[in-house]
Every structure is written in structure tokens, then in C-alpha cells.
Amino acid sequence: MPTRAEIKPKVVGKFAAIAHKPVSAIAESDDLEVDLGMSTTIRRAMVLPYNGIINEYEGGVSLTMDETGDLETVKESIDLVTKRANGDDS
């Protein structure tokens, strides 16, 4: 089962690429819309990279666009991807 520490750099790396910022400039407290400039449409589109990470792990449970569109912070995103990569769909 993947740990949060294993998932975090993968998720933050996706944000860095989209926000055109270095990984070191992204904090867990960052707001996806305000700090990283990610509209609801972009947050919904994150379903693809998030599910790519989740699918690296056996038993991972995919996310939906609605779930990813509702995420507000980097921390929430890391936590949800970690939870789903571990097969928890609650």
C-alpha cells in the first residue's frame, strides 16, 4: 500500500507542471484556484493525472471529474489520491 509520502511528490509534480512553478514553490496549504490558478475545469481535468497515479497501485479506486473539481487545496488532493490509491472509496 502506498504511503502519503510516496504519493505527495507525484501529485505536487503534476501541479508544478500545470501551474508552471517549481515543485519547491508549491505548499500543501496552497489553494488550487487562488494560488495555482486552476479553474474548476482544470481541477476536473486533473482526474486523468490523478487516476494515472492511482492506477499505479493494485486495488486503487479511480476518481470522478466531480470529485476532483471539488478539491480546493493541494493537501486535499494529496490526501484523496493517497486514500484512493490504497483502495478506499469512502
C-alpha positions in Angstrom: 0.0 0.0 0.0 1.4 3.4 -1.0 2.2 5.9 1.7 1.2 9.6 1.6 5.0 10.3 1.4 5.1 8.3 -1.7 2.1 9.9 -3.4 2.8 13.5 -2.4 5.7 14.2 -4.8 3.7 12.7 -7.7 0.7 14.9 -7.1 2.8 18.0 -6.4 4.8 17.3 -9.6 1.5 17.4 -11.6 0.6 20.8 -10.0 4.1 22.2 -10.7 3.7 21.3 -14.4 0.3 22.8 -14.7 1.0 26.0 -12.7 4.4 26.5 -14.3 6.1 26.7 -10.9 8.9 24.7 -9.4 7.9 21.9 -7.1 9.6 23.7 -4.2 7.2 26.7 -4.6 4.1 24.5 -4.0 2.9 24.2 -0.4 0.2 21.8 0.9 -1.8 24.9 2.1 -1.9 26.3 -1.5 -5.4 27.0 -2.8 -5.7 25.3 -6.2 -7.7 28.2 -7.7 -6.2 31.2 -5.9 -2.5 30.2 -5.6 -2.1 27.9 -8.6 -4.6 29.5 -11.0 -6.6 26.3 -11.6 -10.2 26.9 -12.7 -12.9 24.4 -11.9 -12.5 23.0 -15.4 -8.7 22.4 -14.9 -9.4 20.8 -11.5 -11.9 18.5 -13.1 -9.4 17.6 -15.8 -7.0 16.6 -13.1 -9.0 13.3 -12.9 -6.6 12.0 -15.6 -3.3 12.5 -13.9 -4.7 11.6 -10.5 -6.1 8.3 -11.9 -2.8 7.7 -13.6 -1.1 7.8 -10.2 -3.9 5.8 -8.5 -3.7 3.1 -11.2 0.0 2.5 -10.5 -1.2 0.6 -7.4 -3.1 -2.6 -7.3 -6.6 -2.1 -5.9 -6.6 1.6 -6.5 -10.1 3.2 -6.9 -10.5 5.8 -9.6 -11.8 9.3 -9.0 -14.5 11.1 -11.0 -14.4 14.5 -12.5 -16.9 15.8 -9.9 -14.7 14.7 -7.1 -11.5 16.3 -8.5 -13.4 19.5 -9.4 -14.5 19.9 -5.7 -10.9 19.8 -4.4 -9.7 23.1 -3.0 -6.2 22.7 -1.7 -3.0 20.8 -2.5 -3.4 18.9 0.8 -6.9 17.7 0.0 -5.7 16.5 -3.4 -2.8 14.5 -1.9 -5.0 13.0 0.8 -7.7 11.9 -1.7 -5.2 10.4 -4.2 -3.5 8.6 -1.3 -6.8 7.3 0.0 -7.9 6.0 -3.4 -4.5 4.5 -4.3 -5.0 2.4 -1.1 -8.4 1.2 -2.4 -10.5 3.3 -0.1 -13.6 4.7 -2.0 -15.4 6.2 1.0 
